Amino acid sequence: MASMSLQTLLFIVLQVLGHVACLQEVSDRDCNCYVTNDTSLNYFTTHNFFDFRSLGHYARVPGPIEDPIEDSSAPLTSDYFHDDHWAKVWGIQRWNNSEAVASGDRPVLMVNSPNNIYIEKNTDESASSETFMTMRTLKFEDHQSAAEFESISMAYHFLSVRMYARTIGAPGAVTAMFTYKDDGKATKLVTVQESDLEIRTMDPKNKVQYTNQPSFAKGYDVPEATRNATTPIEADWTRWSVHRMDWTPTDTTWYIDGNQVASIAFQVPRDPSQVIFNAWSDGGEWSGNMTEGTEAYLQIQWIEIVYNSTGNAKTTDKRDANAASLLSNVKRDGEGCQNICSIDETTKTGTPVLVQGAAASRMPDRILGLGLAYIWIPLLLATFLI
C-alpha cells in the first residue's frame, strides 16, 4: 500500500464518497422503518414532515384580539390549518387557565387563541424561506393571549422530533416543544410524564432549559430532572436552528444543529404521550410577566418527526437490545422493516433516503451511516502517507 499511486488513492476515496452519496431518495410509502443518526440505533415506524417555507398564498398576520372571549373563539387564520395534512395530526387549542387564576395558583389569565398561529412572510435579509409559521403570545391589560397546538394522537411511544425555528420578542414568555402525558389527576404534578424543551425569553440568549418532568416535588426542586444548557456557538435561540428532541426508553436527549446539548436518563417518560408546541406566559415565576403591549414569537420553518405508536404492529420496544441484535431483528422481520430509511442522511430536508432494503442491497452496511466514509478516508490517507 505504501507504493500506491496518488491517482489510485484518489480513485478509492472518490469511490467511497460516491458510495455514501448514492443513497436513494424515496417516499414514505417505500419505507417500513426509519433510523436516526444517534448512537443507540433506535428505529421508528412512521414519518411526518410539515413544511411552512413556501406558503405565500396563506400568509397573513392577523391583528390582535383584545377581548379574551373573542380571542378564544377566533377562527383559524388560514385554510392551511383546515387541510387534512395538518388537521388530522394537530389540534389548535382554545383552553384557558381561568380555574387556576380563580384559585390563586396563577396571577394572569392566559387564553389560547387560534388567532395567534398563522403563516407569515419571511422578511429577513437573505431570507432562507419564503414564509414560516408563527406562534404568538402577547400581553393585554386583562389577559395573556397565547398559542398552542397539540397532537391529536396521544399514542406517541418514543420519537425523534425536530423543528427549524427561532424565538424572538420581549422577556416574560416561554416557547416550547415537548411530550406530555398525565393520568387525568392534573392537581398532582407527580402524575405528569413529560420531556421538555423550553426557551424563556427572560433568560440569556444562549441558554435553553431541558427537563424530564416533574422537576419540582414535595416543595423541593429535583435537580436530576433538568438541565440549563448552553447553546452551541452562533446558535442562540434568536437564530434559526434545528432543535431536536429524542425520546427513547432509556433517556431523552436534545440537540441543536446536530450538537448534543443535554441528555437525561432520570424519570424518562414511560407511557404513550402527546406532542405539544406552544408560546405562552401566565405572569408566574417560571415564565415571568410580560409588559402590557409586548409580544414574543416562536417562528418555525418546518417540523419533522419519526415515531413509534401504540397499536402499530411494527413498533418494537428494544429496552435492552444492543445494536447488533437490534439490526438482526430488523433484517429478519419480513412483515416489518424490510426497507429501512433515514431522515438524517438525506440532502433534502423532509425527504427520506433508503439505507437498507431491496433497492439498497448493494450497500448492506449503509445502516452505519456517513460515519463509514469518515472512518475509511482518513485511514486510506494515513496508509498512503506511511
C-alpha positions in Angstrom: 0.0 0.0 0.0 2.9 2.3 0.6 3.6 2.4 -3.1 0.0 3.2 -4.1 -0.1 6.0 -6.6 -1.9 9.2 -5.8 -4.3 8.6 -8.7 -5.2 5.2 -7.3 -5.8 6.6 -3.8 -8.0 9.4 -5.1 -9.9 6.9 -7.1 -10.6 4.8 -4.0 -11.6 7.9 -2.0 -14.0 9.0 -4.7 -15.5 5.5 -4.8 -16.1 5.7 -1.0 -17.6 9.2 -1.3 -19.8 8.0 -4.2 -20.9 5.0 -2.1 -22.0 7.4 0.6 -23.6 9.9 -1.8 -25.6 7.4 -3.8 -28.4 6.9 -1.3 -31.7 6.9 -3.0 -34.4 9.5 -2.1 -37.7 7.7 -1.6 -41.2 8.5 -0.5 -42.6 7.4 2.9 -44.6 4.6 1.2 -41.3 3.0 0.3 -40.1 2.9 3.9 -41.0 0.3 6.6 -38.9 1.8 9.3 -36.6 4.8 10.0 -33.3 5.1 11.8 -31.7 8.3 13.2 -28.1 9.2 13.4 -27.7 8.7 17.2 -25.5 6.1 18.8 -28.3 3.9 20.2 -29.7 2.8 16.7 -33.3 3.3 17.7 -35.7 2.8 14.9 -39.2 4.1 14.2 -42.1 3.2 12.1 -43.7 6.4 11.0 -42.5 9.7 9.5 -44.3 13.1 9.2 -43.0 16.4 7.8 -44.7 19.8 7.9 -43.1 22.4 5.7 -44.0 26.1 6.2 -41.4 27.5 3.9 -43.3 28.1 0.7 -46.8 29.0 1.7 -47.1 32.6 0.4 -50.8 32.2 -0.6 -51.6 31.5 3.0 -49.5 34.4 4.5 -51.4 36.8 6.7 -50.6 38.4 10.1 -53.9 38.7 12.0 -54.5 41.7 14.2 -54.6 41.0 18.0 -58.0 40.4 19.6 -58.2 42.3 22.9 -61.4 40.7 24.3 -60.4 37.3 25.9 -63.7 35.6 24.9 -63.5 36.7 21.3 -59.8 35.8 21.3 -60.5 32.3 22.4 -63.3 31.8 19.8 -61.5 33.3 16.9 -61.4 31.3 13.6 -58.4 29.6 12.2 -56.2 32.1 10.4 -55.9 30.3 7.0 -57.1 27.3 5.0 -53.7 25.7 5.6 -54.9 24.7 9.1 -58.1 23.1 7.7 -56.1 20.9 5.3 -56.1 17.2 6.2 -52.3 17.0 6.2 -52.3 19.4 9.2 -55.8 18.9 10.7 -55.6 15.1 11.0 -52.4 15.4 13.1 -52.6 18.6 15.1 -55.3 20.4 17.0 -55.1 24.1 17.7 -56.1 24.9 21.2 -58.6 27.3 22.8 -58.3 26.4 26.5 -57.6 29.0 29.3 -56.3 28.9 32.8 -59.3 30.7 34.5 -59.7 28.0 37.1 -56.0 28.4 38.2 -56.4 32.1 38.3 -59.6 31.8 40.4 -57.8 29.5 42.9 -54.8 31.9 43.1 -52.3 29.4 41.5 -51.7 31.7 38.5 -51.5 35.5 38.6 -52.6 36.2 35.0 -55.4 34.9 32.9 -53.9 33.1 29.9 -56.1 32.4 26.8 -55.0 30.2 23.9 -56.2 31.6 20.7 -56.2 30.2 17.1 -55.6 33.9 16.1 -52.0 33.5 17.3 -51.0 30.7 14.9 -50.5 31.9 11.3 -48.3 31.8 8.2 -46.1 34.8 7.8 -43.9 36.1 5.1 -40.1 35.9 5.8 -38.7 39.4 5.6 -35.3 38.5 6.8 -32.3 39.9 4.9 -31.1 37.0 2.7 -34.2 35.0 3.9 -33.8 31.2 3.8 -37.5 30.7 3.1 -40.5 32.5 1.6 -42.6 32.0 4.7 -42.7 30.4 8.1 -45.4 29.6 10.8 -45.6 32.0 13.7 -46.9 31.2 17.2 -47.5 34.5 19.0 -48.0 35.4 22.7 -48.9 38.9 23.7 -49.9 40.8 26.9 -53.1 42.8 27.2 -54.3 44.7 30.2 -56.6 41.9 31.4 -55.1 38.7 29.8 -52.2 37.0 28.2 -53.0 35.8 24.7 -51.1 32.6 23.9 -50.7 29.9 21.2 -50.7 26.1 21.4 -51.2 23.1 19.2 -51.2 19.5 20.3 -51.1 16.2 18.5 -54.5 14.7 18.2 -53.0 11.3 18.9 -52.0 10.5 22.5 -50.2 7.3 21.4 -46.7 8.5 20.5 -44.4 6.0 22.2 -40.8 7.1 21.6 -39.8 9.5 18.9 -37.3 11.9 17.4 -38.9 15.3 16.7 -37.2 18.4 15.2 -38.1 21.9 14.3 -36.2 24.5 12.4 -37.1 27.5 14.5 -36.2 30.7 16.4 -37.7 32.5 19.4 -37.8 36.3 19.4 -39.6 39.0 21.4 -40.0 40.6 24.8 -39.0 39.0 28.1 -41.5 37.1 30.2 -42.6 34.4 27.7 -41.9 30.8 27.1 -41.7 28.9 23.9 -41.7 25.1 24.0 -41.7 21.7 22.2 -42.5 18.7 24.5 -44.2 15.4 25.0 -46.9 15.2 27.6 -48.9 12.6 29.5 -50.9 12.6 32.7 -53.4 10.3 34.3 -56.2 12.8 34.5 -55.3 14.0 38.0 -54.0 17.4 37.0 -53.8 18.7 40.5 -51.0 16.2 41.3 -47.8 17.1 39.5 -46.2 13.7 40.2 -48.7 12.1 37.8 -47.2 14.0 34.8 -44.8 12.4 32.4 -43.2 15.0 30.2 -40.0 15.7 28.3 -39.5 19.5 27.7 -37.5 21.8 25.5 -38.3 25.3 26.9 -36.9 28.7 25.9 -37.6 31.5 28.4 -37.3 35.0 26.8 -36.1 36.4 30.2 -33.0 34.1 30.1 -29.7 34.7 28.3 -30.0 34.0 24.6 -27.5 31.1 24.8 -29.4 29.2 27.5 -32.2 26.6 26.9 -34.0 24.5 29.6 -34.4 20.8 29.1 -36.4 18.7 31.6 -38.0 15.3 32.3 -40.9 16.4 34.4 -41.7 16.7 37.3 -38.8 18.9 38.2 -40.4 20.0 41.5 -41.9 17.7 44.0 -43.0 17.9 47.7 -41.8 21.5 47.9 -38.3 20.8 46.5 -36.5 21.1 43.2 -35.5 17.9 41.6 -32.0 18.7 40.1 -31.6 15.3 38.4 -34.6 16.1 36.2 -33.4 19.2 34.5 -30.5 20.9 32.6 -30.0 24.5 31.8 -27.8 24.0 28.8 -25.6 26.4 26.7 -26.3 26.5 23.0 -23.5 25.9 20.5 -21.6 28.9 19.3 -23.5 31.1 16.9 -26.7 29.2 17.7 -28.5 31.3 20.3 -32.3 30.9 20.4 -33.0 34.1 18.4 -31.2 32.5 15.4 -32.6 29.9 13.0 -31.5 26.5 14.3 -32.6 22.9 14.2 -33.9 22.0 17.7 -34.2 18.2 18.1 -35.5 16.0 20.9 -35.1 12.2 21.0 -37.3 10.3 23.5 -36.2 6.7 23.9 -36.9 4.0 26.5 -33.6 4.9 28.3 -33.2 8.6 28.1 -34.3 11.9 26.5 -31.6 13.7 24.5 -31.6 17.1 23.0 -29.6 18.6 20.1 -29.1 22.0 18.5 -27.9 21.9 14.9 -26.7 18.3 15.3 -24.8 19.1 18.5 -25.9 17.2 21.6 -26.6 19.7 24.4 -28.3 17.7 27.1 -29.3 14.1 27.9 -31.4 13.0 30.9 -31.9 9.3 31.9 -33.8 10.3 35.2 -37.6 9.7 35.2 -37.8 9.2 31.4 -41.5 9.2 30.3 -42.7 5.6 30.1 -46.2 5.8 28.6 -47.7 6.9 25.3 -47.9 10.6 25.1 -48.9 13.7 23.1 -46.6 16.1 21.3 -47.2 19.8 22.0 -45.8 23.1 20.8 -46.7 26.4 22.5 -45.8 30.1 23.1 -47.2 31.4 26.4 -46.9 33.3 29.7 -49.0 33.3 32.8 -47.2 36.0 34.8 -45.8 33.4 37.1 -42.3 32.8 38.5 -41.3 30.4 35.7 -42.4 32.3 32.7 -42.0 35.8 34.0 -44.6 38.6 33.5 -44.6 40.3 30.1 -45.1 44.1 29.9 -48.5 45.2 28.7 -48.4 45.7 24.9 -45.4 43.5 24.3 -45.2 40.3 22.2 -43.0 37.2 21.8 -42.9 34.6 19.0 -41.9 31.1 18.2 -41.3 31.0 14.4 -41.0 27.7 12.7 -39.9 26.9 9.1 -40.5 23.2 9.4 -41.3 20.3 11.8 -40.2 16.7 11.2 -40.9 13.7 13.4 -40.2 10.0 13.3 -42.0 7.9 15.9 -43.5 4.7 17.2 -47.0 4.5 18.4 -49.1 2.0 20.4 -51.2 -0.3 18.3 -48.7 -0.4 15.5 -47.7 -4.0 14.8 -44.2 -2.9 13.6 -43.5 -0.9 16.8 -40.9 -2.6 19.0 -39.6 -1.7 22.4 -36.0 -2.7 22.5 -35.2 -1.6 26.0 -32.1 -3.7 26.5 -31.1 -4.7 22.9 -27.6 -3.9 21.7 -27.0 -2.6 18.3 -26.1 -5.9 16.7 -29.2 -7.8 17.9 -31.4 -4.8 17.0 -30.2 -4.8 13.4 -30.5 -8.5 13.3 -34.1 -8.4 14.4 -34.9 -5.7 11.9 -33.4 -7.7 9.0 -35.3 -10.8 9.9 -38.7 -9.1 10.3 -40.2 -9.9 6.9 -43.5 -8.2 7.9 -41.9 -5.1 9.4 -38.6 -3.5 8.5 -37.6 -4.7 5.1 -36.8 -1.2 3.8 -35.0 1.0 6.4 -34.8 4.7 5.7 -33.0 7.7 7.2 -34.2 11.3 7.6 -30.7 12.4 8.7 -28.5 11.2 5.8 -30.7 12.9 3.2 -29.6 16.1 1.4 -33.2 17.2 1.1 -34.9 18.0 4.4 -38.1 16.1 4.8 -37.3 13.5 2.2 -36.1 10.2 3.5 -33.4 8.1 1.8 -33.2 4.3 1.7 -30.3 3.0 3.7 -31.1 -0.7 3.7 -33.5 -2.8 1.7 -34.2 -4.3 -1.7 -33.1 -1.2 -3.6 -30.1 -0.7 -1.3 -28.9 -4.3 -1.3 -25.6 -3.2 -2.9 -24.9 -1.2 0.3 -25.6 -3.7 3.2 -23.6 -1.6 5.7 -25.2 1.7 5.0 -27.0 1.4 8.3 -23.7 2.6 9.8 -24.4 5.9 8.1 -22.0 8.6 6.9 -19.5 7.6 9.6 -18.3 4.9 7.2 -16.7 7.5 5.0 -15.3 9.4 7.9 -13.6 6.3 9.2 -12.1 4.9 6.0 -11.0 8.1 4.2 -8.5 9.1 7.0 -7.2 5.5 7.2 -6.6 5.5 3.4 -4.8 8.8 3.6 -2.7 7.7 6.5 -1.7 4.4 4.8 -0.7 6.3 1.7 1.5 8.7 3.7 3.4 6.0 5.5 
